[in-house]
Structures are given as C-alpha cells and as structure tokens.
Amino acid sequence: MTDSTSGPARRTLLTGALAAAGGAFLLPGAATANGTRPGPELRRLLKRVDPARIEATVRRLVAFGTRHTLSAQDDPVRGIGAARDWIAGELRGHGGRLRVTLQSYLQPPAPRIPTPTVITNVVATLPGTVTPNRTYVVSGHYDSRVTDVMNHTDDAPGADDDASGVAVAMELARILAEHEPDATIVFTAVAGEEQGLYGSRYQAAQYKAAGVDVQGMFSNDIVGSPTAEDGKRDPRTVRLFVEGVPTAETPEEAGVRRSVGGENDSSSRQLGRFVDGVTDLGPSGARPRIIWRRDRYLRGSDHIGYLEQGYPAARFTEPAEDFAHQHQDVRVEGGKQYGDLPRFCDFEYIARVARTNLAAVWSLANAPGTPTGAKILTARLTNDTDLTWNRGPEPDITGYEVVWRETTAPDWTHAIAVGDASSARIAMSKDNVFFGVRAVNARGLRSPVAFPVPQA
C-alpha cells in the first residue's frame, strides 16, 4: 500500500504479502545481480574488438626497447619518451570526440626515483553528453622494468606487464572515439607504476582536486596470457580484484561499519558486482572471477591511487601469472626463456579482456549513476526499514529498486521496484538483511548499488 504522500518524496510501504504476490522478484544469482544484459548497440561494439590491432599495439610498445620510467624521454626511437609520443599520436589519430592530453608533473626524489623525474600520463577523454562530470576510467601502465627495478638501460619488453593493459585501453578508445556516452569515459596510459604507482596516484589526486566524480576505475595490469607457470590454461577467465574495507575509510566510517556491517559492501565491491552482472561470459567471451581483495597478495596496481582518493576502483589481471615472464631480464637459463616477450602473450585472450572492459564501462557510462545520499533512517524503533536517497540528475531515470540479501550472501538476491521515489519503507527488519538502492533508466539499464548508511 502507499501513503498519502505523492511525487518524488513518496514513501512506499512494501509488505511481505506484496512481495509474495510478485511485487518483489528473485534475482537469478550472483552472475546476473545487475539485471542487465548487453543490448544490440553494445553487442555491435564488442564485435569491433580486434585481436590483430591489439597484437600490433603490444609489439610496437615492445619495439621501444625499454619503457622504464627513468629511461630517455627525448630519444625518438628508444625509451619511455618515444613510447609516450607514439601512444598519444595513435590516440589522436582516432579523431572523433576524443580529447587527448599529456598529463605531466615533476616527481621529486622518492623511493625508486633517485633524481627529479618528469612523469607523464597519456589521457584520452571521451566527454559524456548528459552527466559529463560522472567519469569512468580504463587504465594500463606503459612503463616497464627488468629484474633490477632501477635498471633503465637494458631491454625491458614489458609485453604482458603492461603493454597488454595499454592495448586494452587504446583499443577501447579506438572503438568508442566517435560515440556519445551519457557519462565521461577516460582511456589512459600511465607511467611510474613499476617505481611506485606514481603516475596514477598523481592522476587520481588531480581528479579529486578538480571535483571530478569518478564512479569507477579499472586498472588493466598483466592481462596478456591465460597460461600459468605450470602450463595450465584458463582462457575464459579474468580476475577482478575489489577491496572490501575501503582504503580511504575514516575512523568514523570504521566505527559505523563495525556496528552495522558493510565490509563486503564498499563502493568497489558494488562496482565488482556490477561488472559480474554485465560481463559474465556472453558476448565478451570471458567471465570475471571476482577476488575479494584489494590486489594480489601484498602487491598492488594503479587502482590503489584511486582508492586512496575514495573512488571505486578495481584491478583486472590474468587468471594465473607466469613469473618467468614478468620483471625478468631477457635471458635463457637452464634451457628456459625468461623475459616479458610478446611470444608469451595470447592476443585472442587480451581481446576477451578488452571486451570485458568494454561491456563494463559502456554499461556504466550509459546507466544512471550510483545513487547518492543513501541512508537507513533509525529514529523509529520498528521492524520496518525506512530508506532514503537523492534522486539522480539523469533525465531518463524511470525509477529505483531496493535490493536485499541475507547477511551471509555474497551478492544481492532480491529486488523490488519502488517507482520514481526518493524514499521507501520496506516491511522487513534492517537487523536481519543488507539493503541497497539502485536507479533504473528508460533503456532498462541499472546503476551500481548504493549501500545505505544509518542516520538517526
């Protein structure tokens, strides 16, 4: 039943009887928690991903010899400067609506940076047409290294780590250059990753200082091969690392979390659930394996700088690494070839990773943004649950859904439409389940879920 309030502030009491009668629906499982499947436009875009172009990009980046952050920046043939200029030129060559810039700063001496060094990120921005400040970032790092992280003179091919990730970002930029997503998409090749995530940390801090609403960032780092050290292959899986407890959590937020839960409901976890929902096999050809960690064990990538700024971010990487082909001098030892060479990449696999990224970022940029201001009101002692949120700015929002799950469930299992409202009352105790809120637009695209916080 509905109370007498009307309009966007309407509050709906959703009873167990209504749910049983079909007002609520059971989601088919974690793999479809988002409830959105690729439409015809996205399917056409996915078909444009070209493994041959990806291979050409990887091989061209390897041909610069070394792309070490401390290597030459003014040599037109060899070193990180030559790679930087080639990447920027390729992105500019796609034309369309892409805005390509070089984002440079002088990094003072720091760990693994012995002297002041210019670090440059190549940034291709595809402006959104409806909510341009809402932004999604697809990244790879174009610097490389060998065994000695300070060796900036020897060949450091960096085919898998991370020409593969740069190739993903560049391929998406090519495909989407002339399109008009609702939100802004950024395709970027960052530097300084191997020396300490310097370029991406600077980039994320610049976005934060400018007030950019980054609602999702994907680092593609080591996405070149589905073959593990022991030769086992898993060509249909890409790992996606998503943190639980936020890196940027404040002491006050930690206190709330310890009281009401939410360690599995950070904005990054909701981003991971969204990706799982729109990319599980299907047209992308790959399935994301969601790993509930910030990154691999005691390691890191460029998404961490975004997490430090409070942005939702995650890291794509291959299913199992072959450590003979990353961070290694190129050599033959005991009859075994070491080094991060193109021959150890699988370009069809990288194309599947690119399609996974494309399905995720295109769906995000054309769905409504994640609802803001989501709260559970706690002033009343009641077994009902009162939820409120801010209505989003997108003009094509048709309504909102409240989702819930058992506290032991990994993903949302139930949802109910509550109309074009900014609040709802659910006849279910907040003490027993976790709730969330998401927006739906006229195309049937759903936003990532917003996890509400308590408000007295």
N, C-alpha and C positions, 0 to 999 in steps of 0.2 A: 504494500500500500504506500501511498505518497502523502506527505503532509501538505499543508496549505501553501507553503512557500513555492513560488514559481521562478522561472528564469535560471540564470547560470548559478545562483546560490542555492538552488533546490537541493534538499536533503532527502534521500530516499531510504526508507526502511525496508531492507531486503530480508524476508523471513525464511526460515527453514522450509516452510511449505512452498514458498515461491521457488526456492532452489530445487526442491524435489519435483516441482511441476515443470521444470525446464527453464526457469529464469537463469540458472547457472549452467555452465557446460564444463565437462571434464576434458582437460587438455590431453591429447593422445600420449604425452610423455615428454621427457626432457628434451628430446631431439626436436620437438615442434612447440616448445614453450612459447615462442614468439607468436605463433599462429599465423605466420605469413609465408607464402610460397612465392618463388620468383615468377613475375608476370612476363608477358611477351617481350616488353622492352628490355628487361634485364636478361632474358634468355638470348636475345639478339646480341647484346653487348658481350655476354660470356663467350659466344661463338667467335668473337673477334680476337680473343687472346691467341697470340701466335708464338708457338714454341721456337720457330726459326728466328724470329726477331729477338726473343729472349736470349737465345744462344749467341746471336751476333753481339748483343749488348755485353754479355759476360765476357766473351772473347776479346772484345775491344778494350774493356777495362783491364783485363789481364795484360794486354799488349803494352800498357804504360810501364811495365817493369815492376815498379813499386808504387804504391799509393800511400806510403807511410806518412803520417801527419807531419813528420819532421823532414820529409824529402823536399826536393826542389819545387818551388812554386812558380818559377819563371822560365822553366825549360819547356819548350813547346812540344816535346816528344815524350819525355820521361818524368815521372813523379806526380805528386798529388795535384799540382797546379795544372798540368796538362789534362789530367782526368777531370778536374773541376770544370775547365773550359769546354771540354767535349760534352760533358753531361748537360751543361747549360745550353750549348749550341743545339744539341739534339732536342731538348725540350722546347726551345724557342722555335725550332723547325716545325713543330706540330701545329703552330699557329692557333687558330680558333680563339677560344676565350681565355686561354692560359696566360697568366701573368708570371713571368719568370724573373727572379731576382737572385742576386748573390748576397747572402747574409753573413757579413764578416765582422770579426772583432779580434782584438789583440789579447791573447791569453798570456797573462804574466807567468813567470816561472812557477811550477807546481809539480807534484809528483808526475813523473814521466814526461814533463815539459821542462827541459833544462834551461832554455832561454826564451824570451818573449817570442811568441809564435802566432802568426795570423791563422785563425781557423775560420773556414768558410763553409757554410751550408748552401746548397743549391735548392731553391724553393720555387715550386710551380704551383700557383694558386688558381683554382677554378672557382670564381665567385658564385655564391648562392644567389638565387633570384628572389627568394621570399624572406628568408631569415639569414642574411649574409654573415652576421656575427657568430651564428652557430656553426661550428667548424669541426671537421673530422680530418685526421692526419694519417697518411700512409708513408712509412719511412723505411729506408735502408741506409746503411753507412758505407761510404765509398772509400774510406781509408783501409789499409791492410797492414799486416805485420808478418814477421817470421818468428823463430824460436825466441830470440832476444828481442824483447819489446822495444828496445832502444836502437836496434839496427835499422837505420833508414837508408842504407845504400844497397844492400843485396836485393835480388829479385824477391818480391813478395806478391805472388799472383793474386791471392785473395779471391779465387773464383767462387767458392761456396761462401766464404766469410769475408766480404759480404757483397760481392758483385751480384750474387743471386738475389739478394733483397733489393738492391738498387734496380735491378732489371724488373722486378715486380712493380716497384713504384713508377718506373719510367713507362712500362707497358700500359699501366692503368692511365697514366697521363695522356699517352697517345690515343687511347680508345675514347677517353671522355673529353678530349680537348674542346670539342665543339658543342657539348651538351650543356644543359641548363638545370642543374640540380637545385632543389629548394634551398639547401644549406651549402656552405662553402666546403670544398674538399681541397686539401693540400697534399701534394706529392713532393717528397723531399728526400734528398741525398745528403746526409750529414757527415761531418768529419770529426776526428778526435775521439771516436768511440773506443778504439783499442788503447788509447792513452788514458782514458778515464771518463768517457761519456761527455766530453767537454762540449762538443757542438750541439748535441741535443739538449743538454742542460741549459745552455745559453738560449737556444730557440724557445724552449718551454717558458723560461723566465721572461723572454721578450713578449710572448703571447699573454702571459699573466699581467705584466705591467701595462699592456695595451688594453686590457679588459676583454680579450677575445674569449668567447665562450666555447672552449674546446670540450666537446661532449664525447669524444672518442679518439684514441690514438693507437695505431698498430705499428709496432716495430717488426720488420721482417729481417731476421738476423739468422743466417745459416739455414737457408731454405732450399738448398741446392740438390740434395740427394736423399732418397729413401732407403739407402743401403747402410747398414750398421757395420761396426768393426768386424763382426763375425761373418759378414756377407749376407745376413738375412735382410730381406727387402719387405717394406711395407709401403707400397707406392700410392695408397689411397688415404693415408693419414698424415695430418699436420698437427703438431702440438700447438696449443694456445695456452700460455701461462697467464693466469689472472690472480691478482692478490686478493686476500680476504681482508684482514685488518689493514686499513689504509695507511700507506707510508706517511701521509701528512696528517694523520689523526691528532687532534689536540687532546690535552688531558681531560677537558670537559667532555668531549665526544667519547673518549675511552670510558669515562665513568658511566655515561648513558648506555654504552654498549654492554658493559659488564652487568648492568641492571636488566636490560630488556632483550639482549641478544643482538645479532646483526653481523657477527664475524664472517658469515657467509653471504652477506648482503651489501657489500661495498658497491660503489658505482661501477668499479671494474668488474666485479662478479656479475652484475646485471648486464654489462657490455658483453661479457663472455657468453651469458645465456642467450642474448640476442643473436650473436654470431652462430651459436649452435642451432638456433631455430631457423635461420635463413640459409645455412650453407651445408647442412648435413647431406653428404653425397649429392644426389640430384644433379643439376646441370654443371655444378662446379667440378664434379669428378673426384672430390676428396671429402673426407669427413674430419672435422676438428676434434681432436682429443683434448678436452679441457683439463688442464692441470691446475689444481688449486694451490698454486704457489706464485710468488712474485716473479720468479725465474727459476732456472735450473739450480741445482744445489750449490749455494754460496756463490753464485755467479750473477751476471746482470747484463742488461742491454739498454738501448736508448729510450725505452718506455719509462725507465726509472726517473729520468729528469722530469717527465710529465707527471708522474705520480707524486713527486716531491712538491709540485705546484698544486696538488689537489685535483688534477684532471684524471678522468677514467682512461686507463691505458692498459695494453696487453702486448704480449710478445709471441709472434708466430715463429716456429722453428721446426726443423725436420724431425721425424719420429724417433730416430736414434742416431747419434753422431759417430763419425769415424775420426778419431782424434789424430790419426796419422796424416789427415788431410786438412788440418787447420792449425794455425800457429806453429808451423813447422818450416825449417829450412828445406829447400828443394834439394833432395838428395836420394841416392839409392843406398840402402843399408841392409846388409844381410839378404840381399836379393829383393827387398821390398822398396817400392817407390813411396817416398814421403813428399809432402808438399801439397798446397791447396791449388791443384791444377784443374783446368776445365774438363779434362778427360774423366774426372771423378764426379762430374755433375750429370744430372738427369734432367734434360731440358723439358721433357714432357711433364715431369713431376713439378718443376718450377711453374709451368703453365697452370697446373692444377692449383698450386698455392696462389697464383695470381687471380684465378677465377674465384677462389675462396675470399680473398681480399675484396675483389670487385663486388661480389654478391653482398658482402657485409657493408662496405662503405656506401654503395649505391642505395641499398635499402635504408641505411641510417639517414643518408642525406635527403631522402625523399619522404621518409616517415616524419611524423611530428617529433619535436624534440622531447627529451625526457622531462616529465612534469617536474616543476619546481615547487618548493614550499610544502611538500607532502608531510602531513602530521597526523598523529592519532591523538585526539583530544582526551584528556584524562581527568577533567574536572568532575565528571559524574562517576560515581561508583555504580557500575552497571555491567551486566553480562553482554550488552550490545557493544559495538565498536563504532565510534564516530571518526571518520576520516575527512580531512580537508586537503585541498591542493590549489595551486594557482592555475587558472585557465591559461593555456599556451597562446602565443601570439600568432600561430599559423591560421590563416583564414579558412582553411579547408578541414579543420578539426570537426568531426561529426559527433564525437562523444568520448567517454572514458570507460575503462574497465577496471574493476577491482579484482585483483588476483590474490590467491592464498594457497598455502600448503601447510602440511604438518611441519612442526619444527625440526623433525628428523629427515625430511625430504630434501633432496638436493636441488630440486627445481620446482617452479610453480606448477601446480596440478589442476587448479580450478580457476575459473574466471567468470565474472558476471558483468554485463553492460549496465551502466548506471546513467546513461544519457549524457547530454551536454551540460554537465553539472560541475560544480567545484567542491562538492561535499557529498558524502553518503553515510548512512547509518546501516551497518550490517548486523543482523541478528545472530552474531557469533562472537564468542569471547576472544578478545585480543590476547588473553593469557594463554590460550591453547594453540594458536596457529600464528604464522607470519603472514602479514598482509603487504600488498604492494598496489601501485596505481600506474596505469599506462594510458596513453592517448591513442585514438584511432582517427584516421582521416578518411576523406571521401573515396580514396582509392583502396581502402581496406588495409592500409599499412599501419602497423602498430609501433609505437615508440618502445625503447627500453623501459624497464620497470623502474619506478621511483620507490625506494624503501622509506616508509614514513618514520619520523622520529616523534617521541612523545612531547605533548605540550599541555601544561596544566591549564 
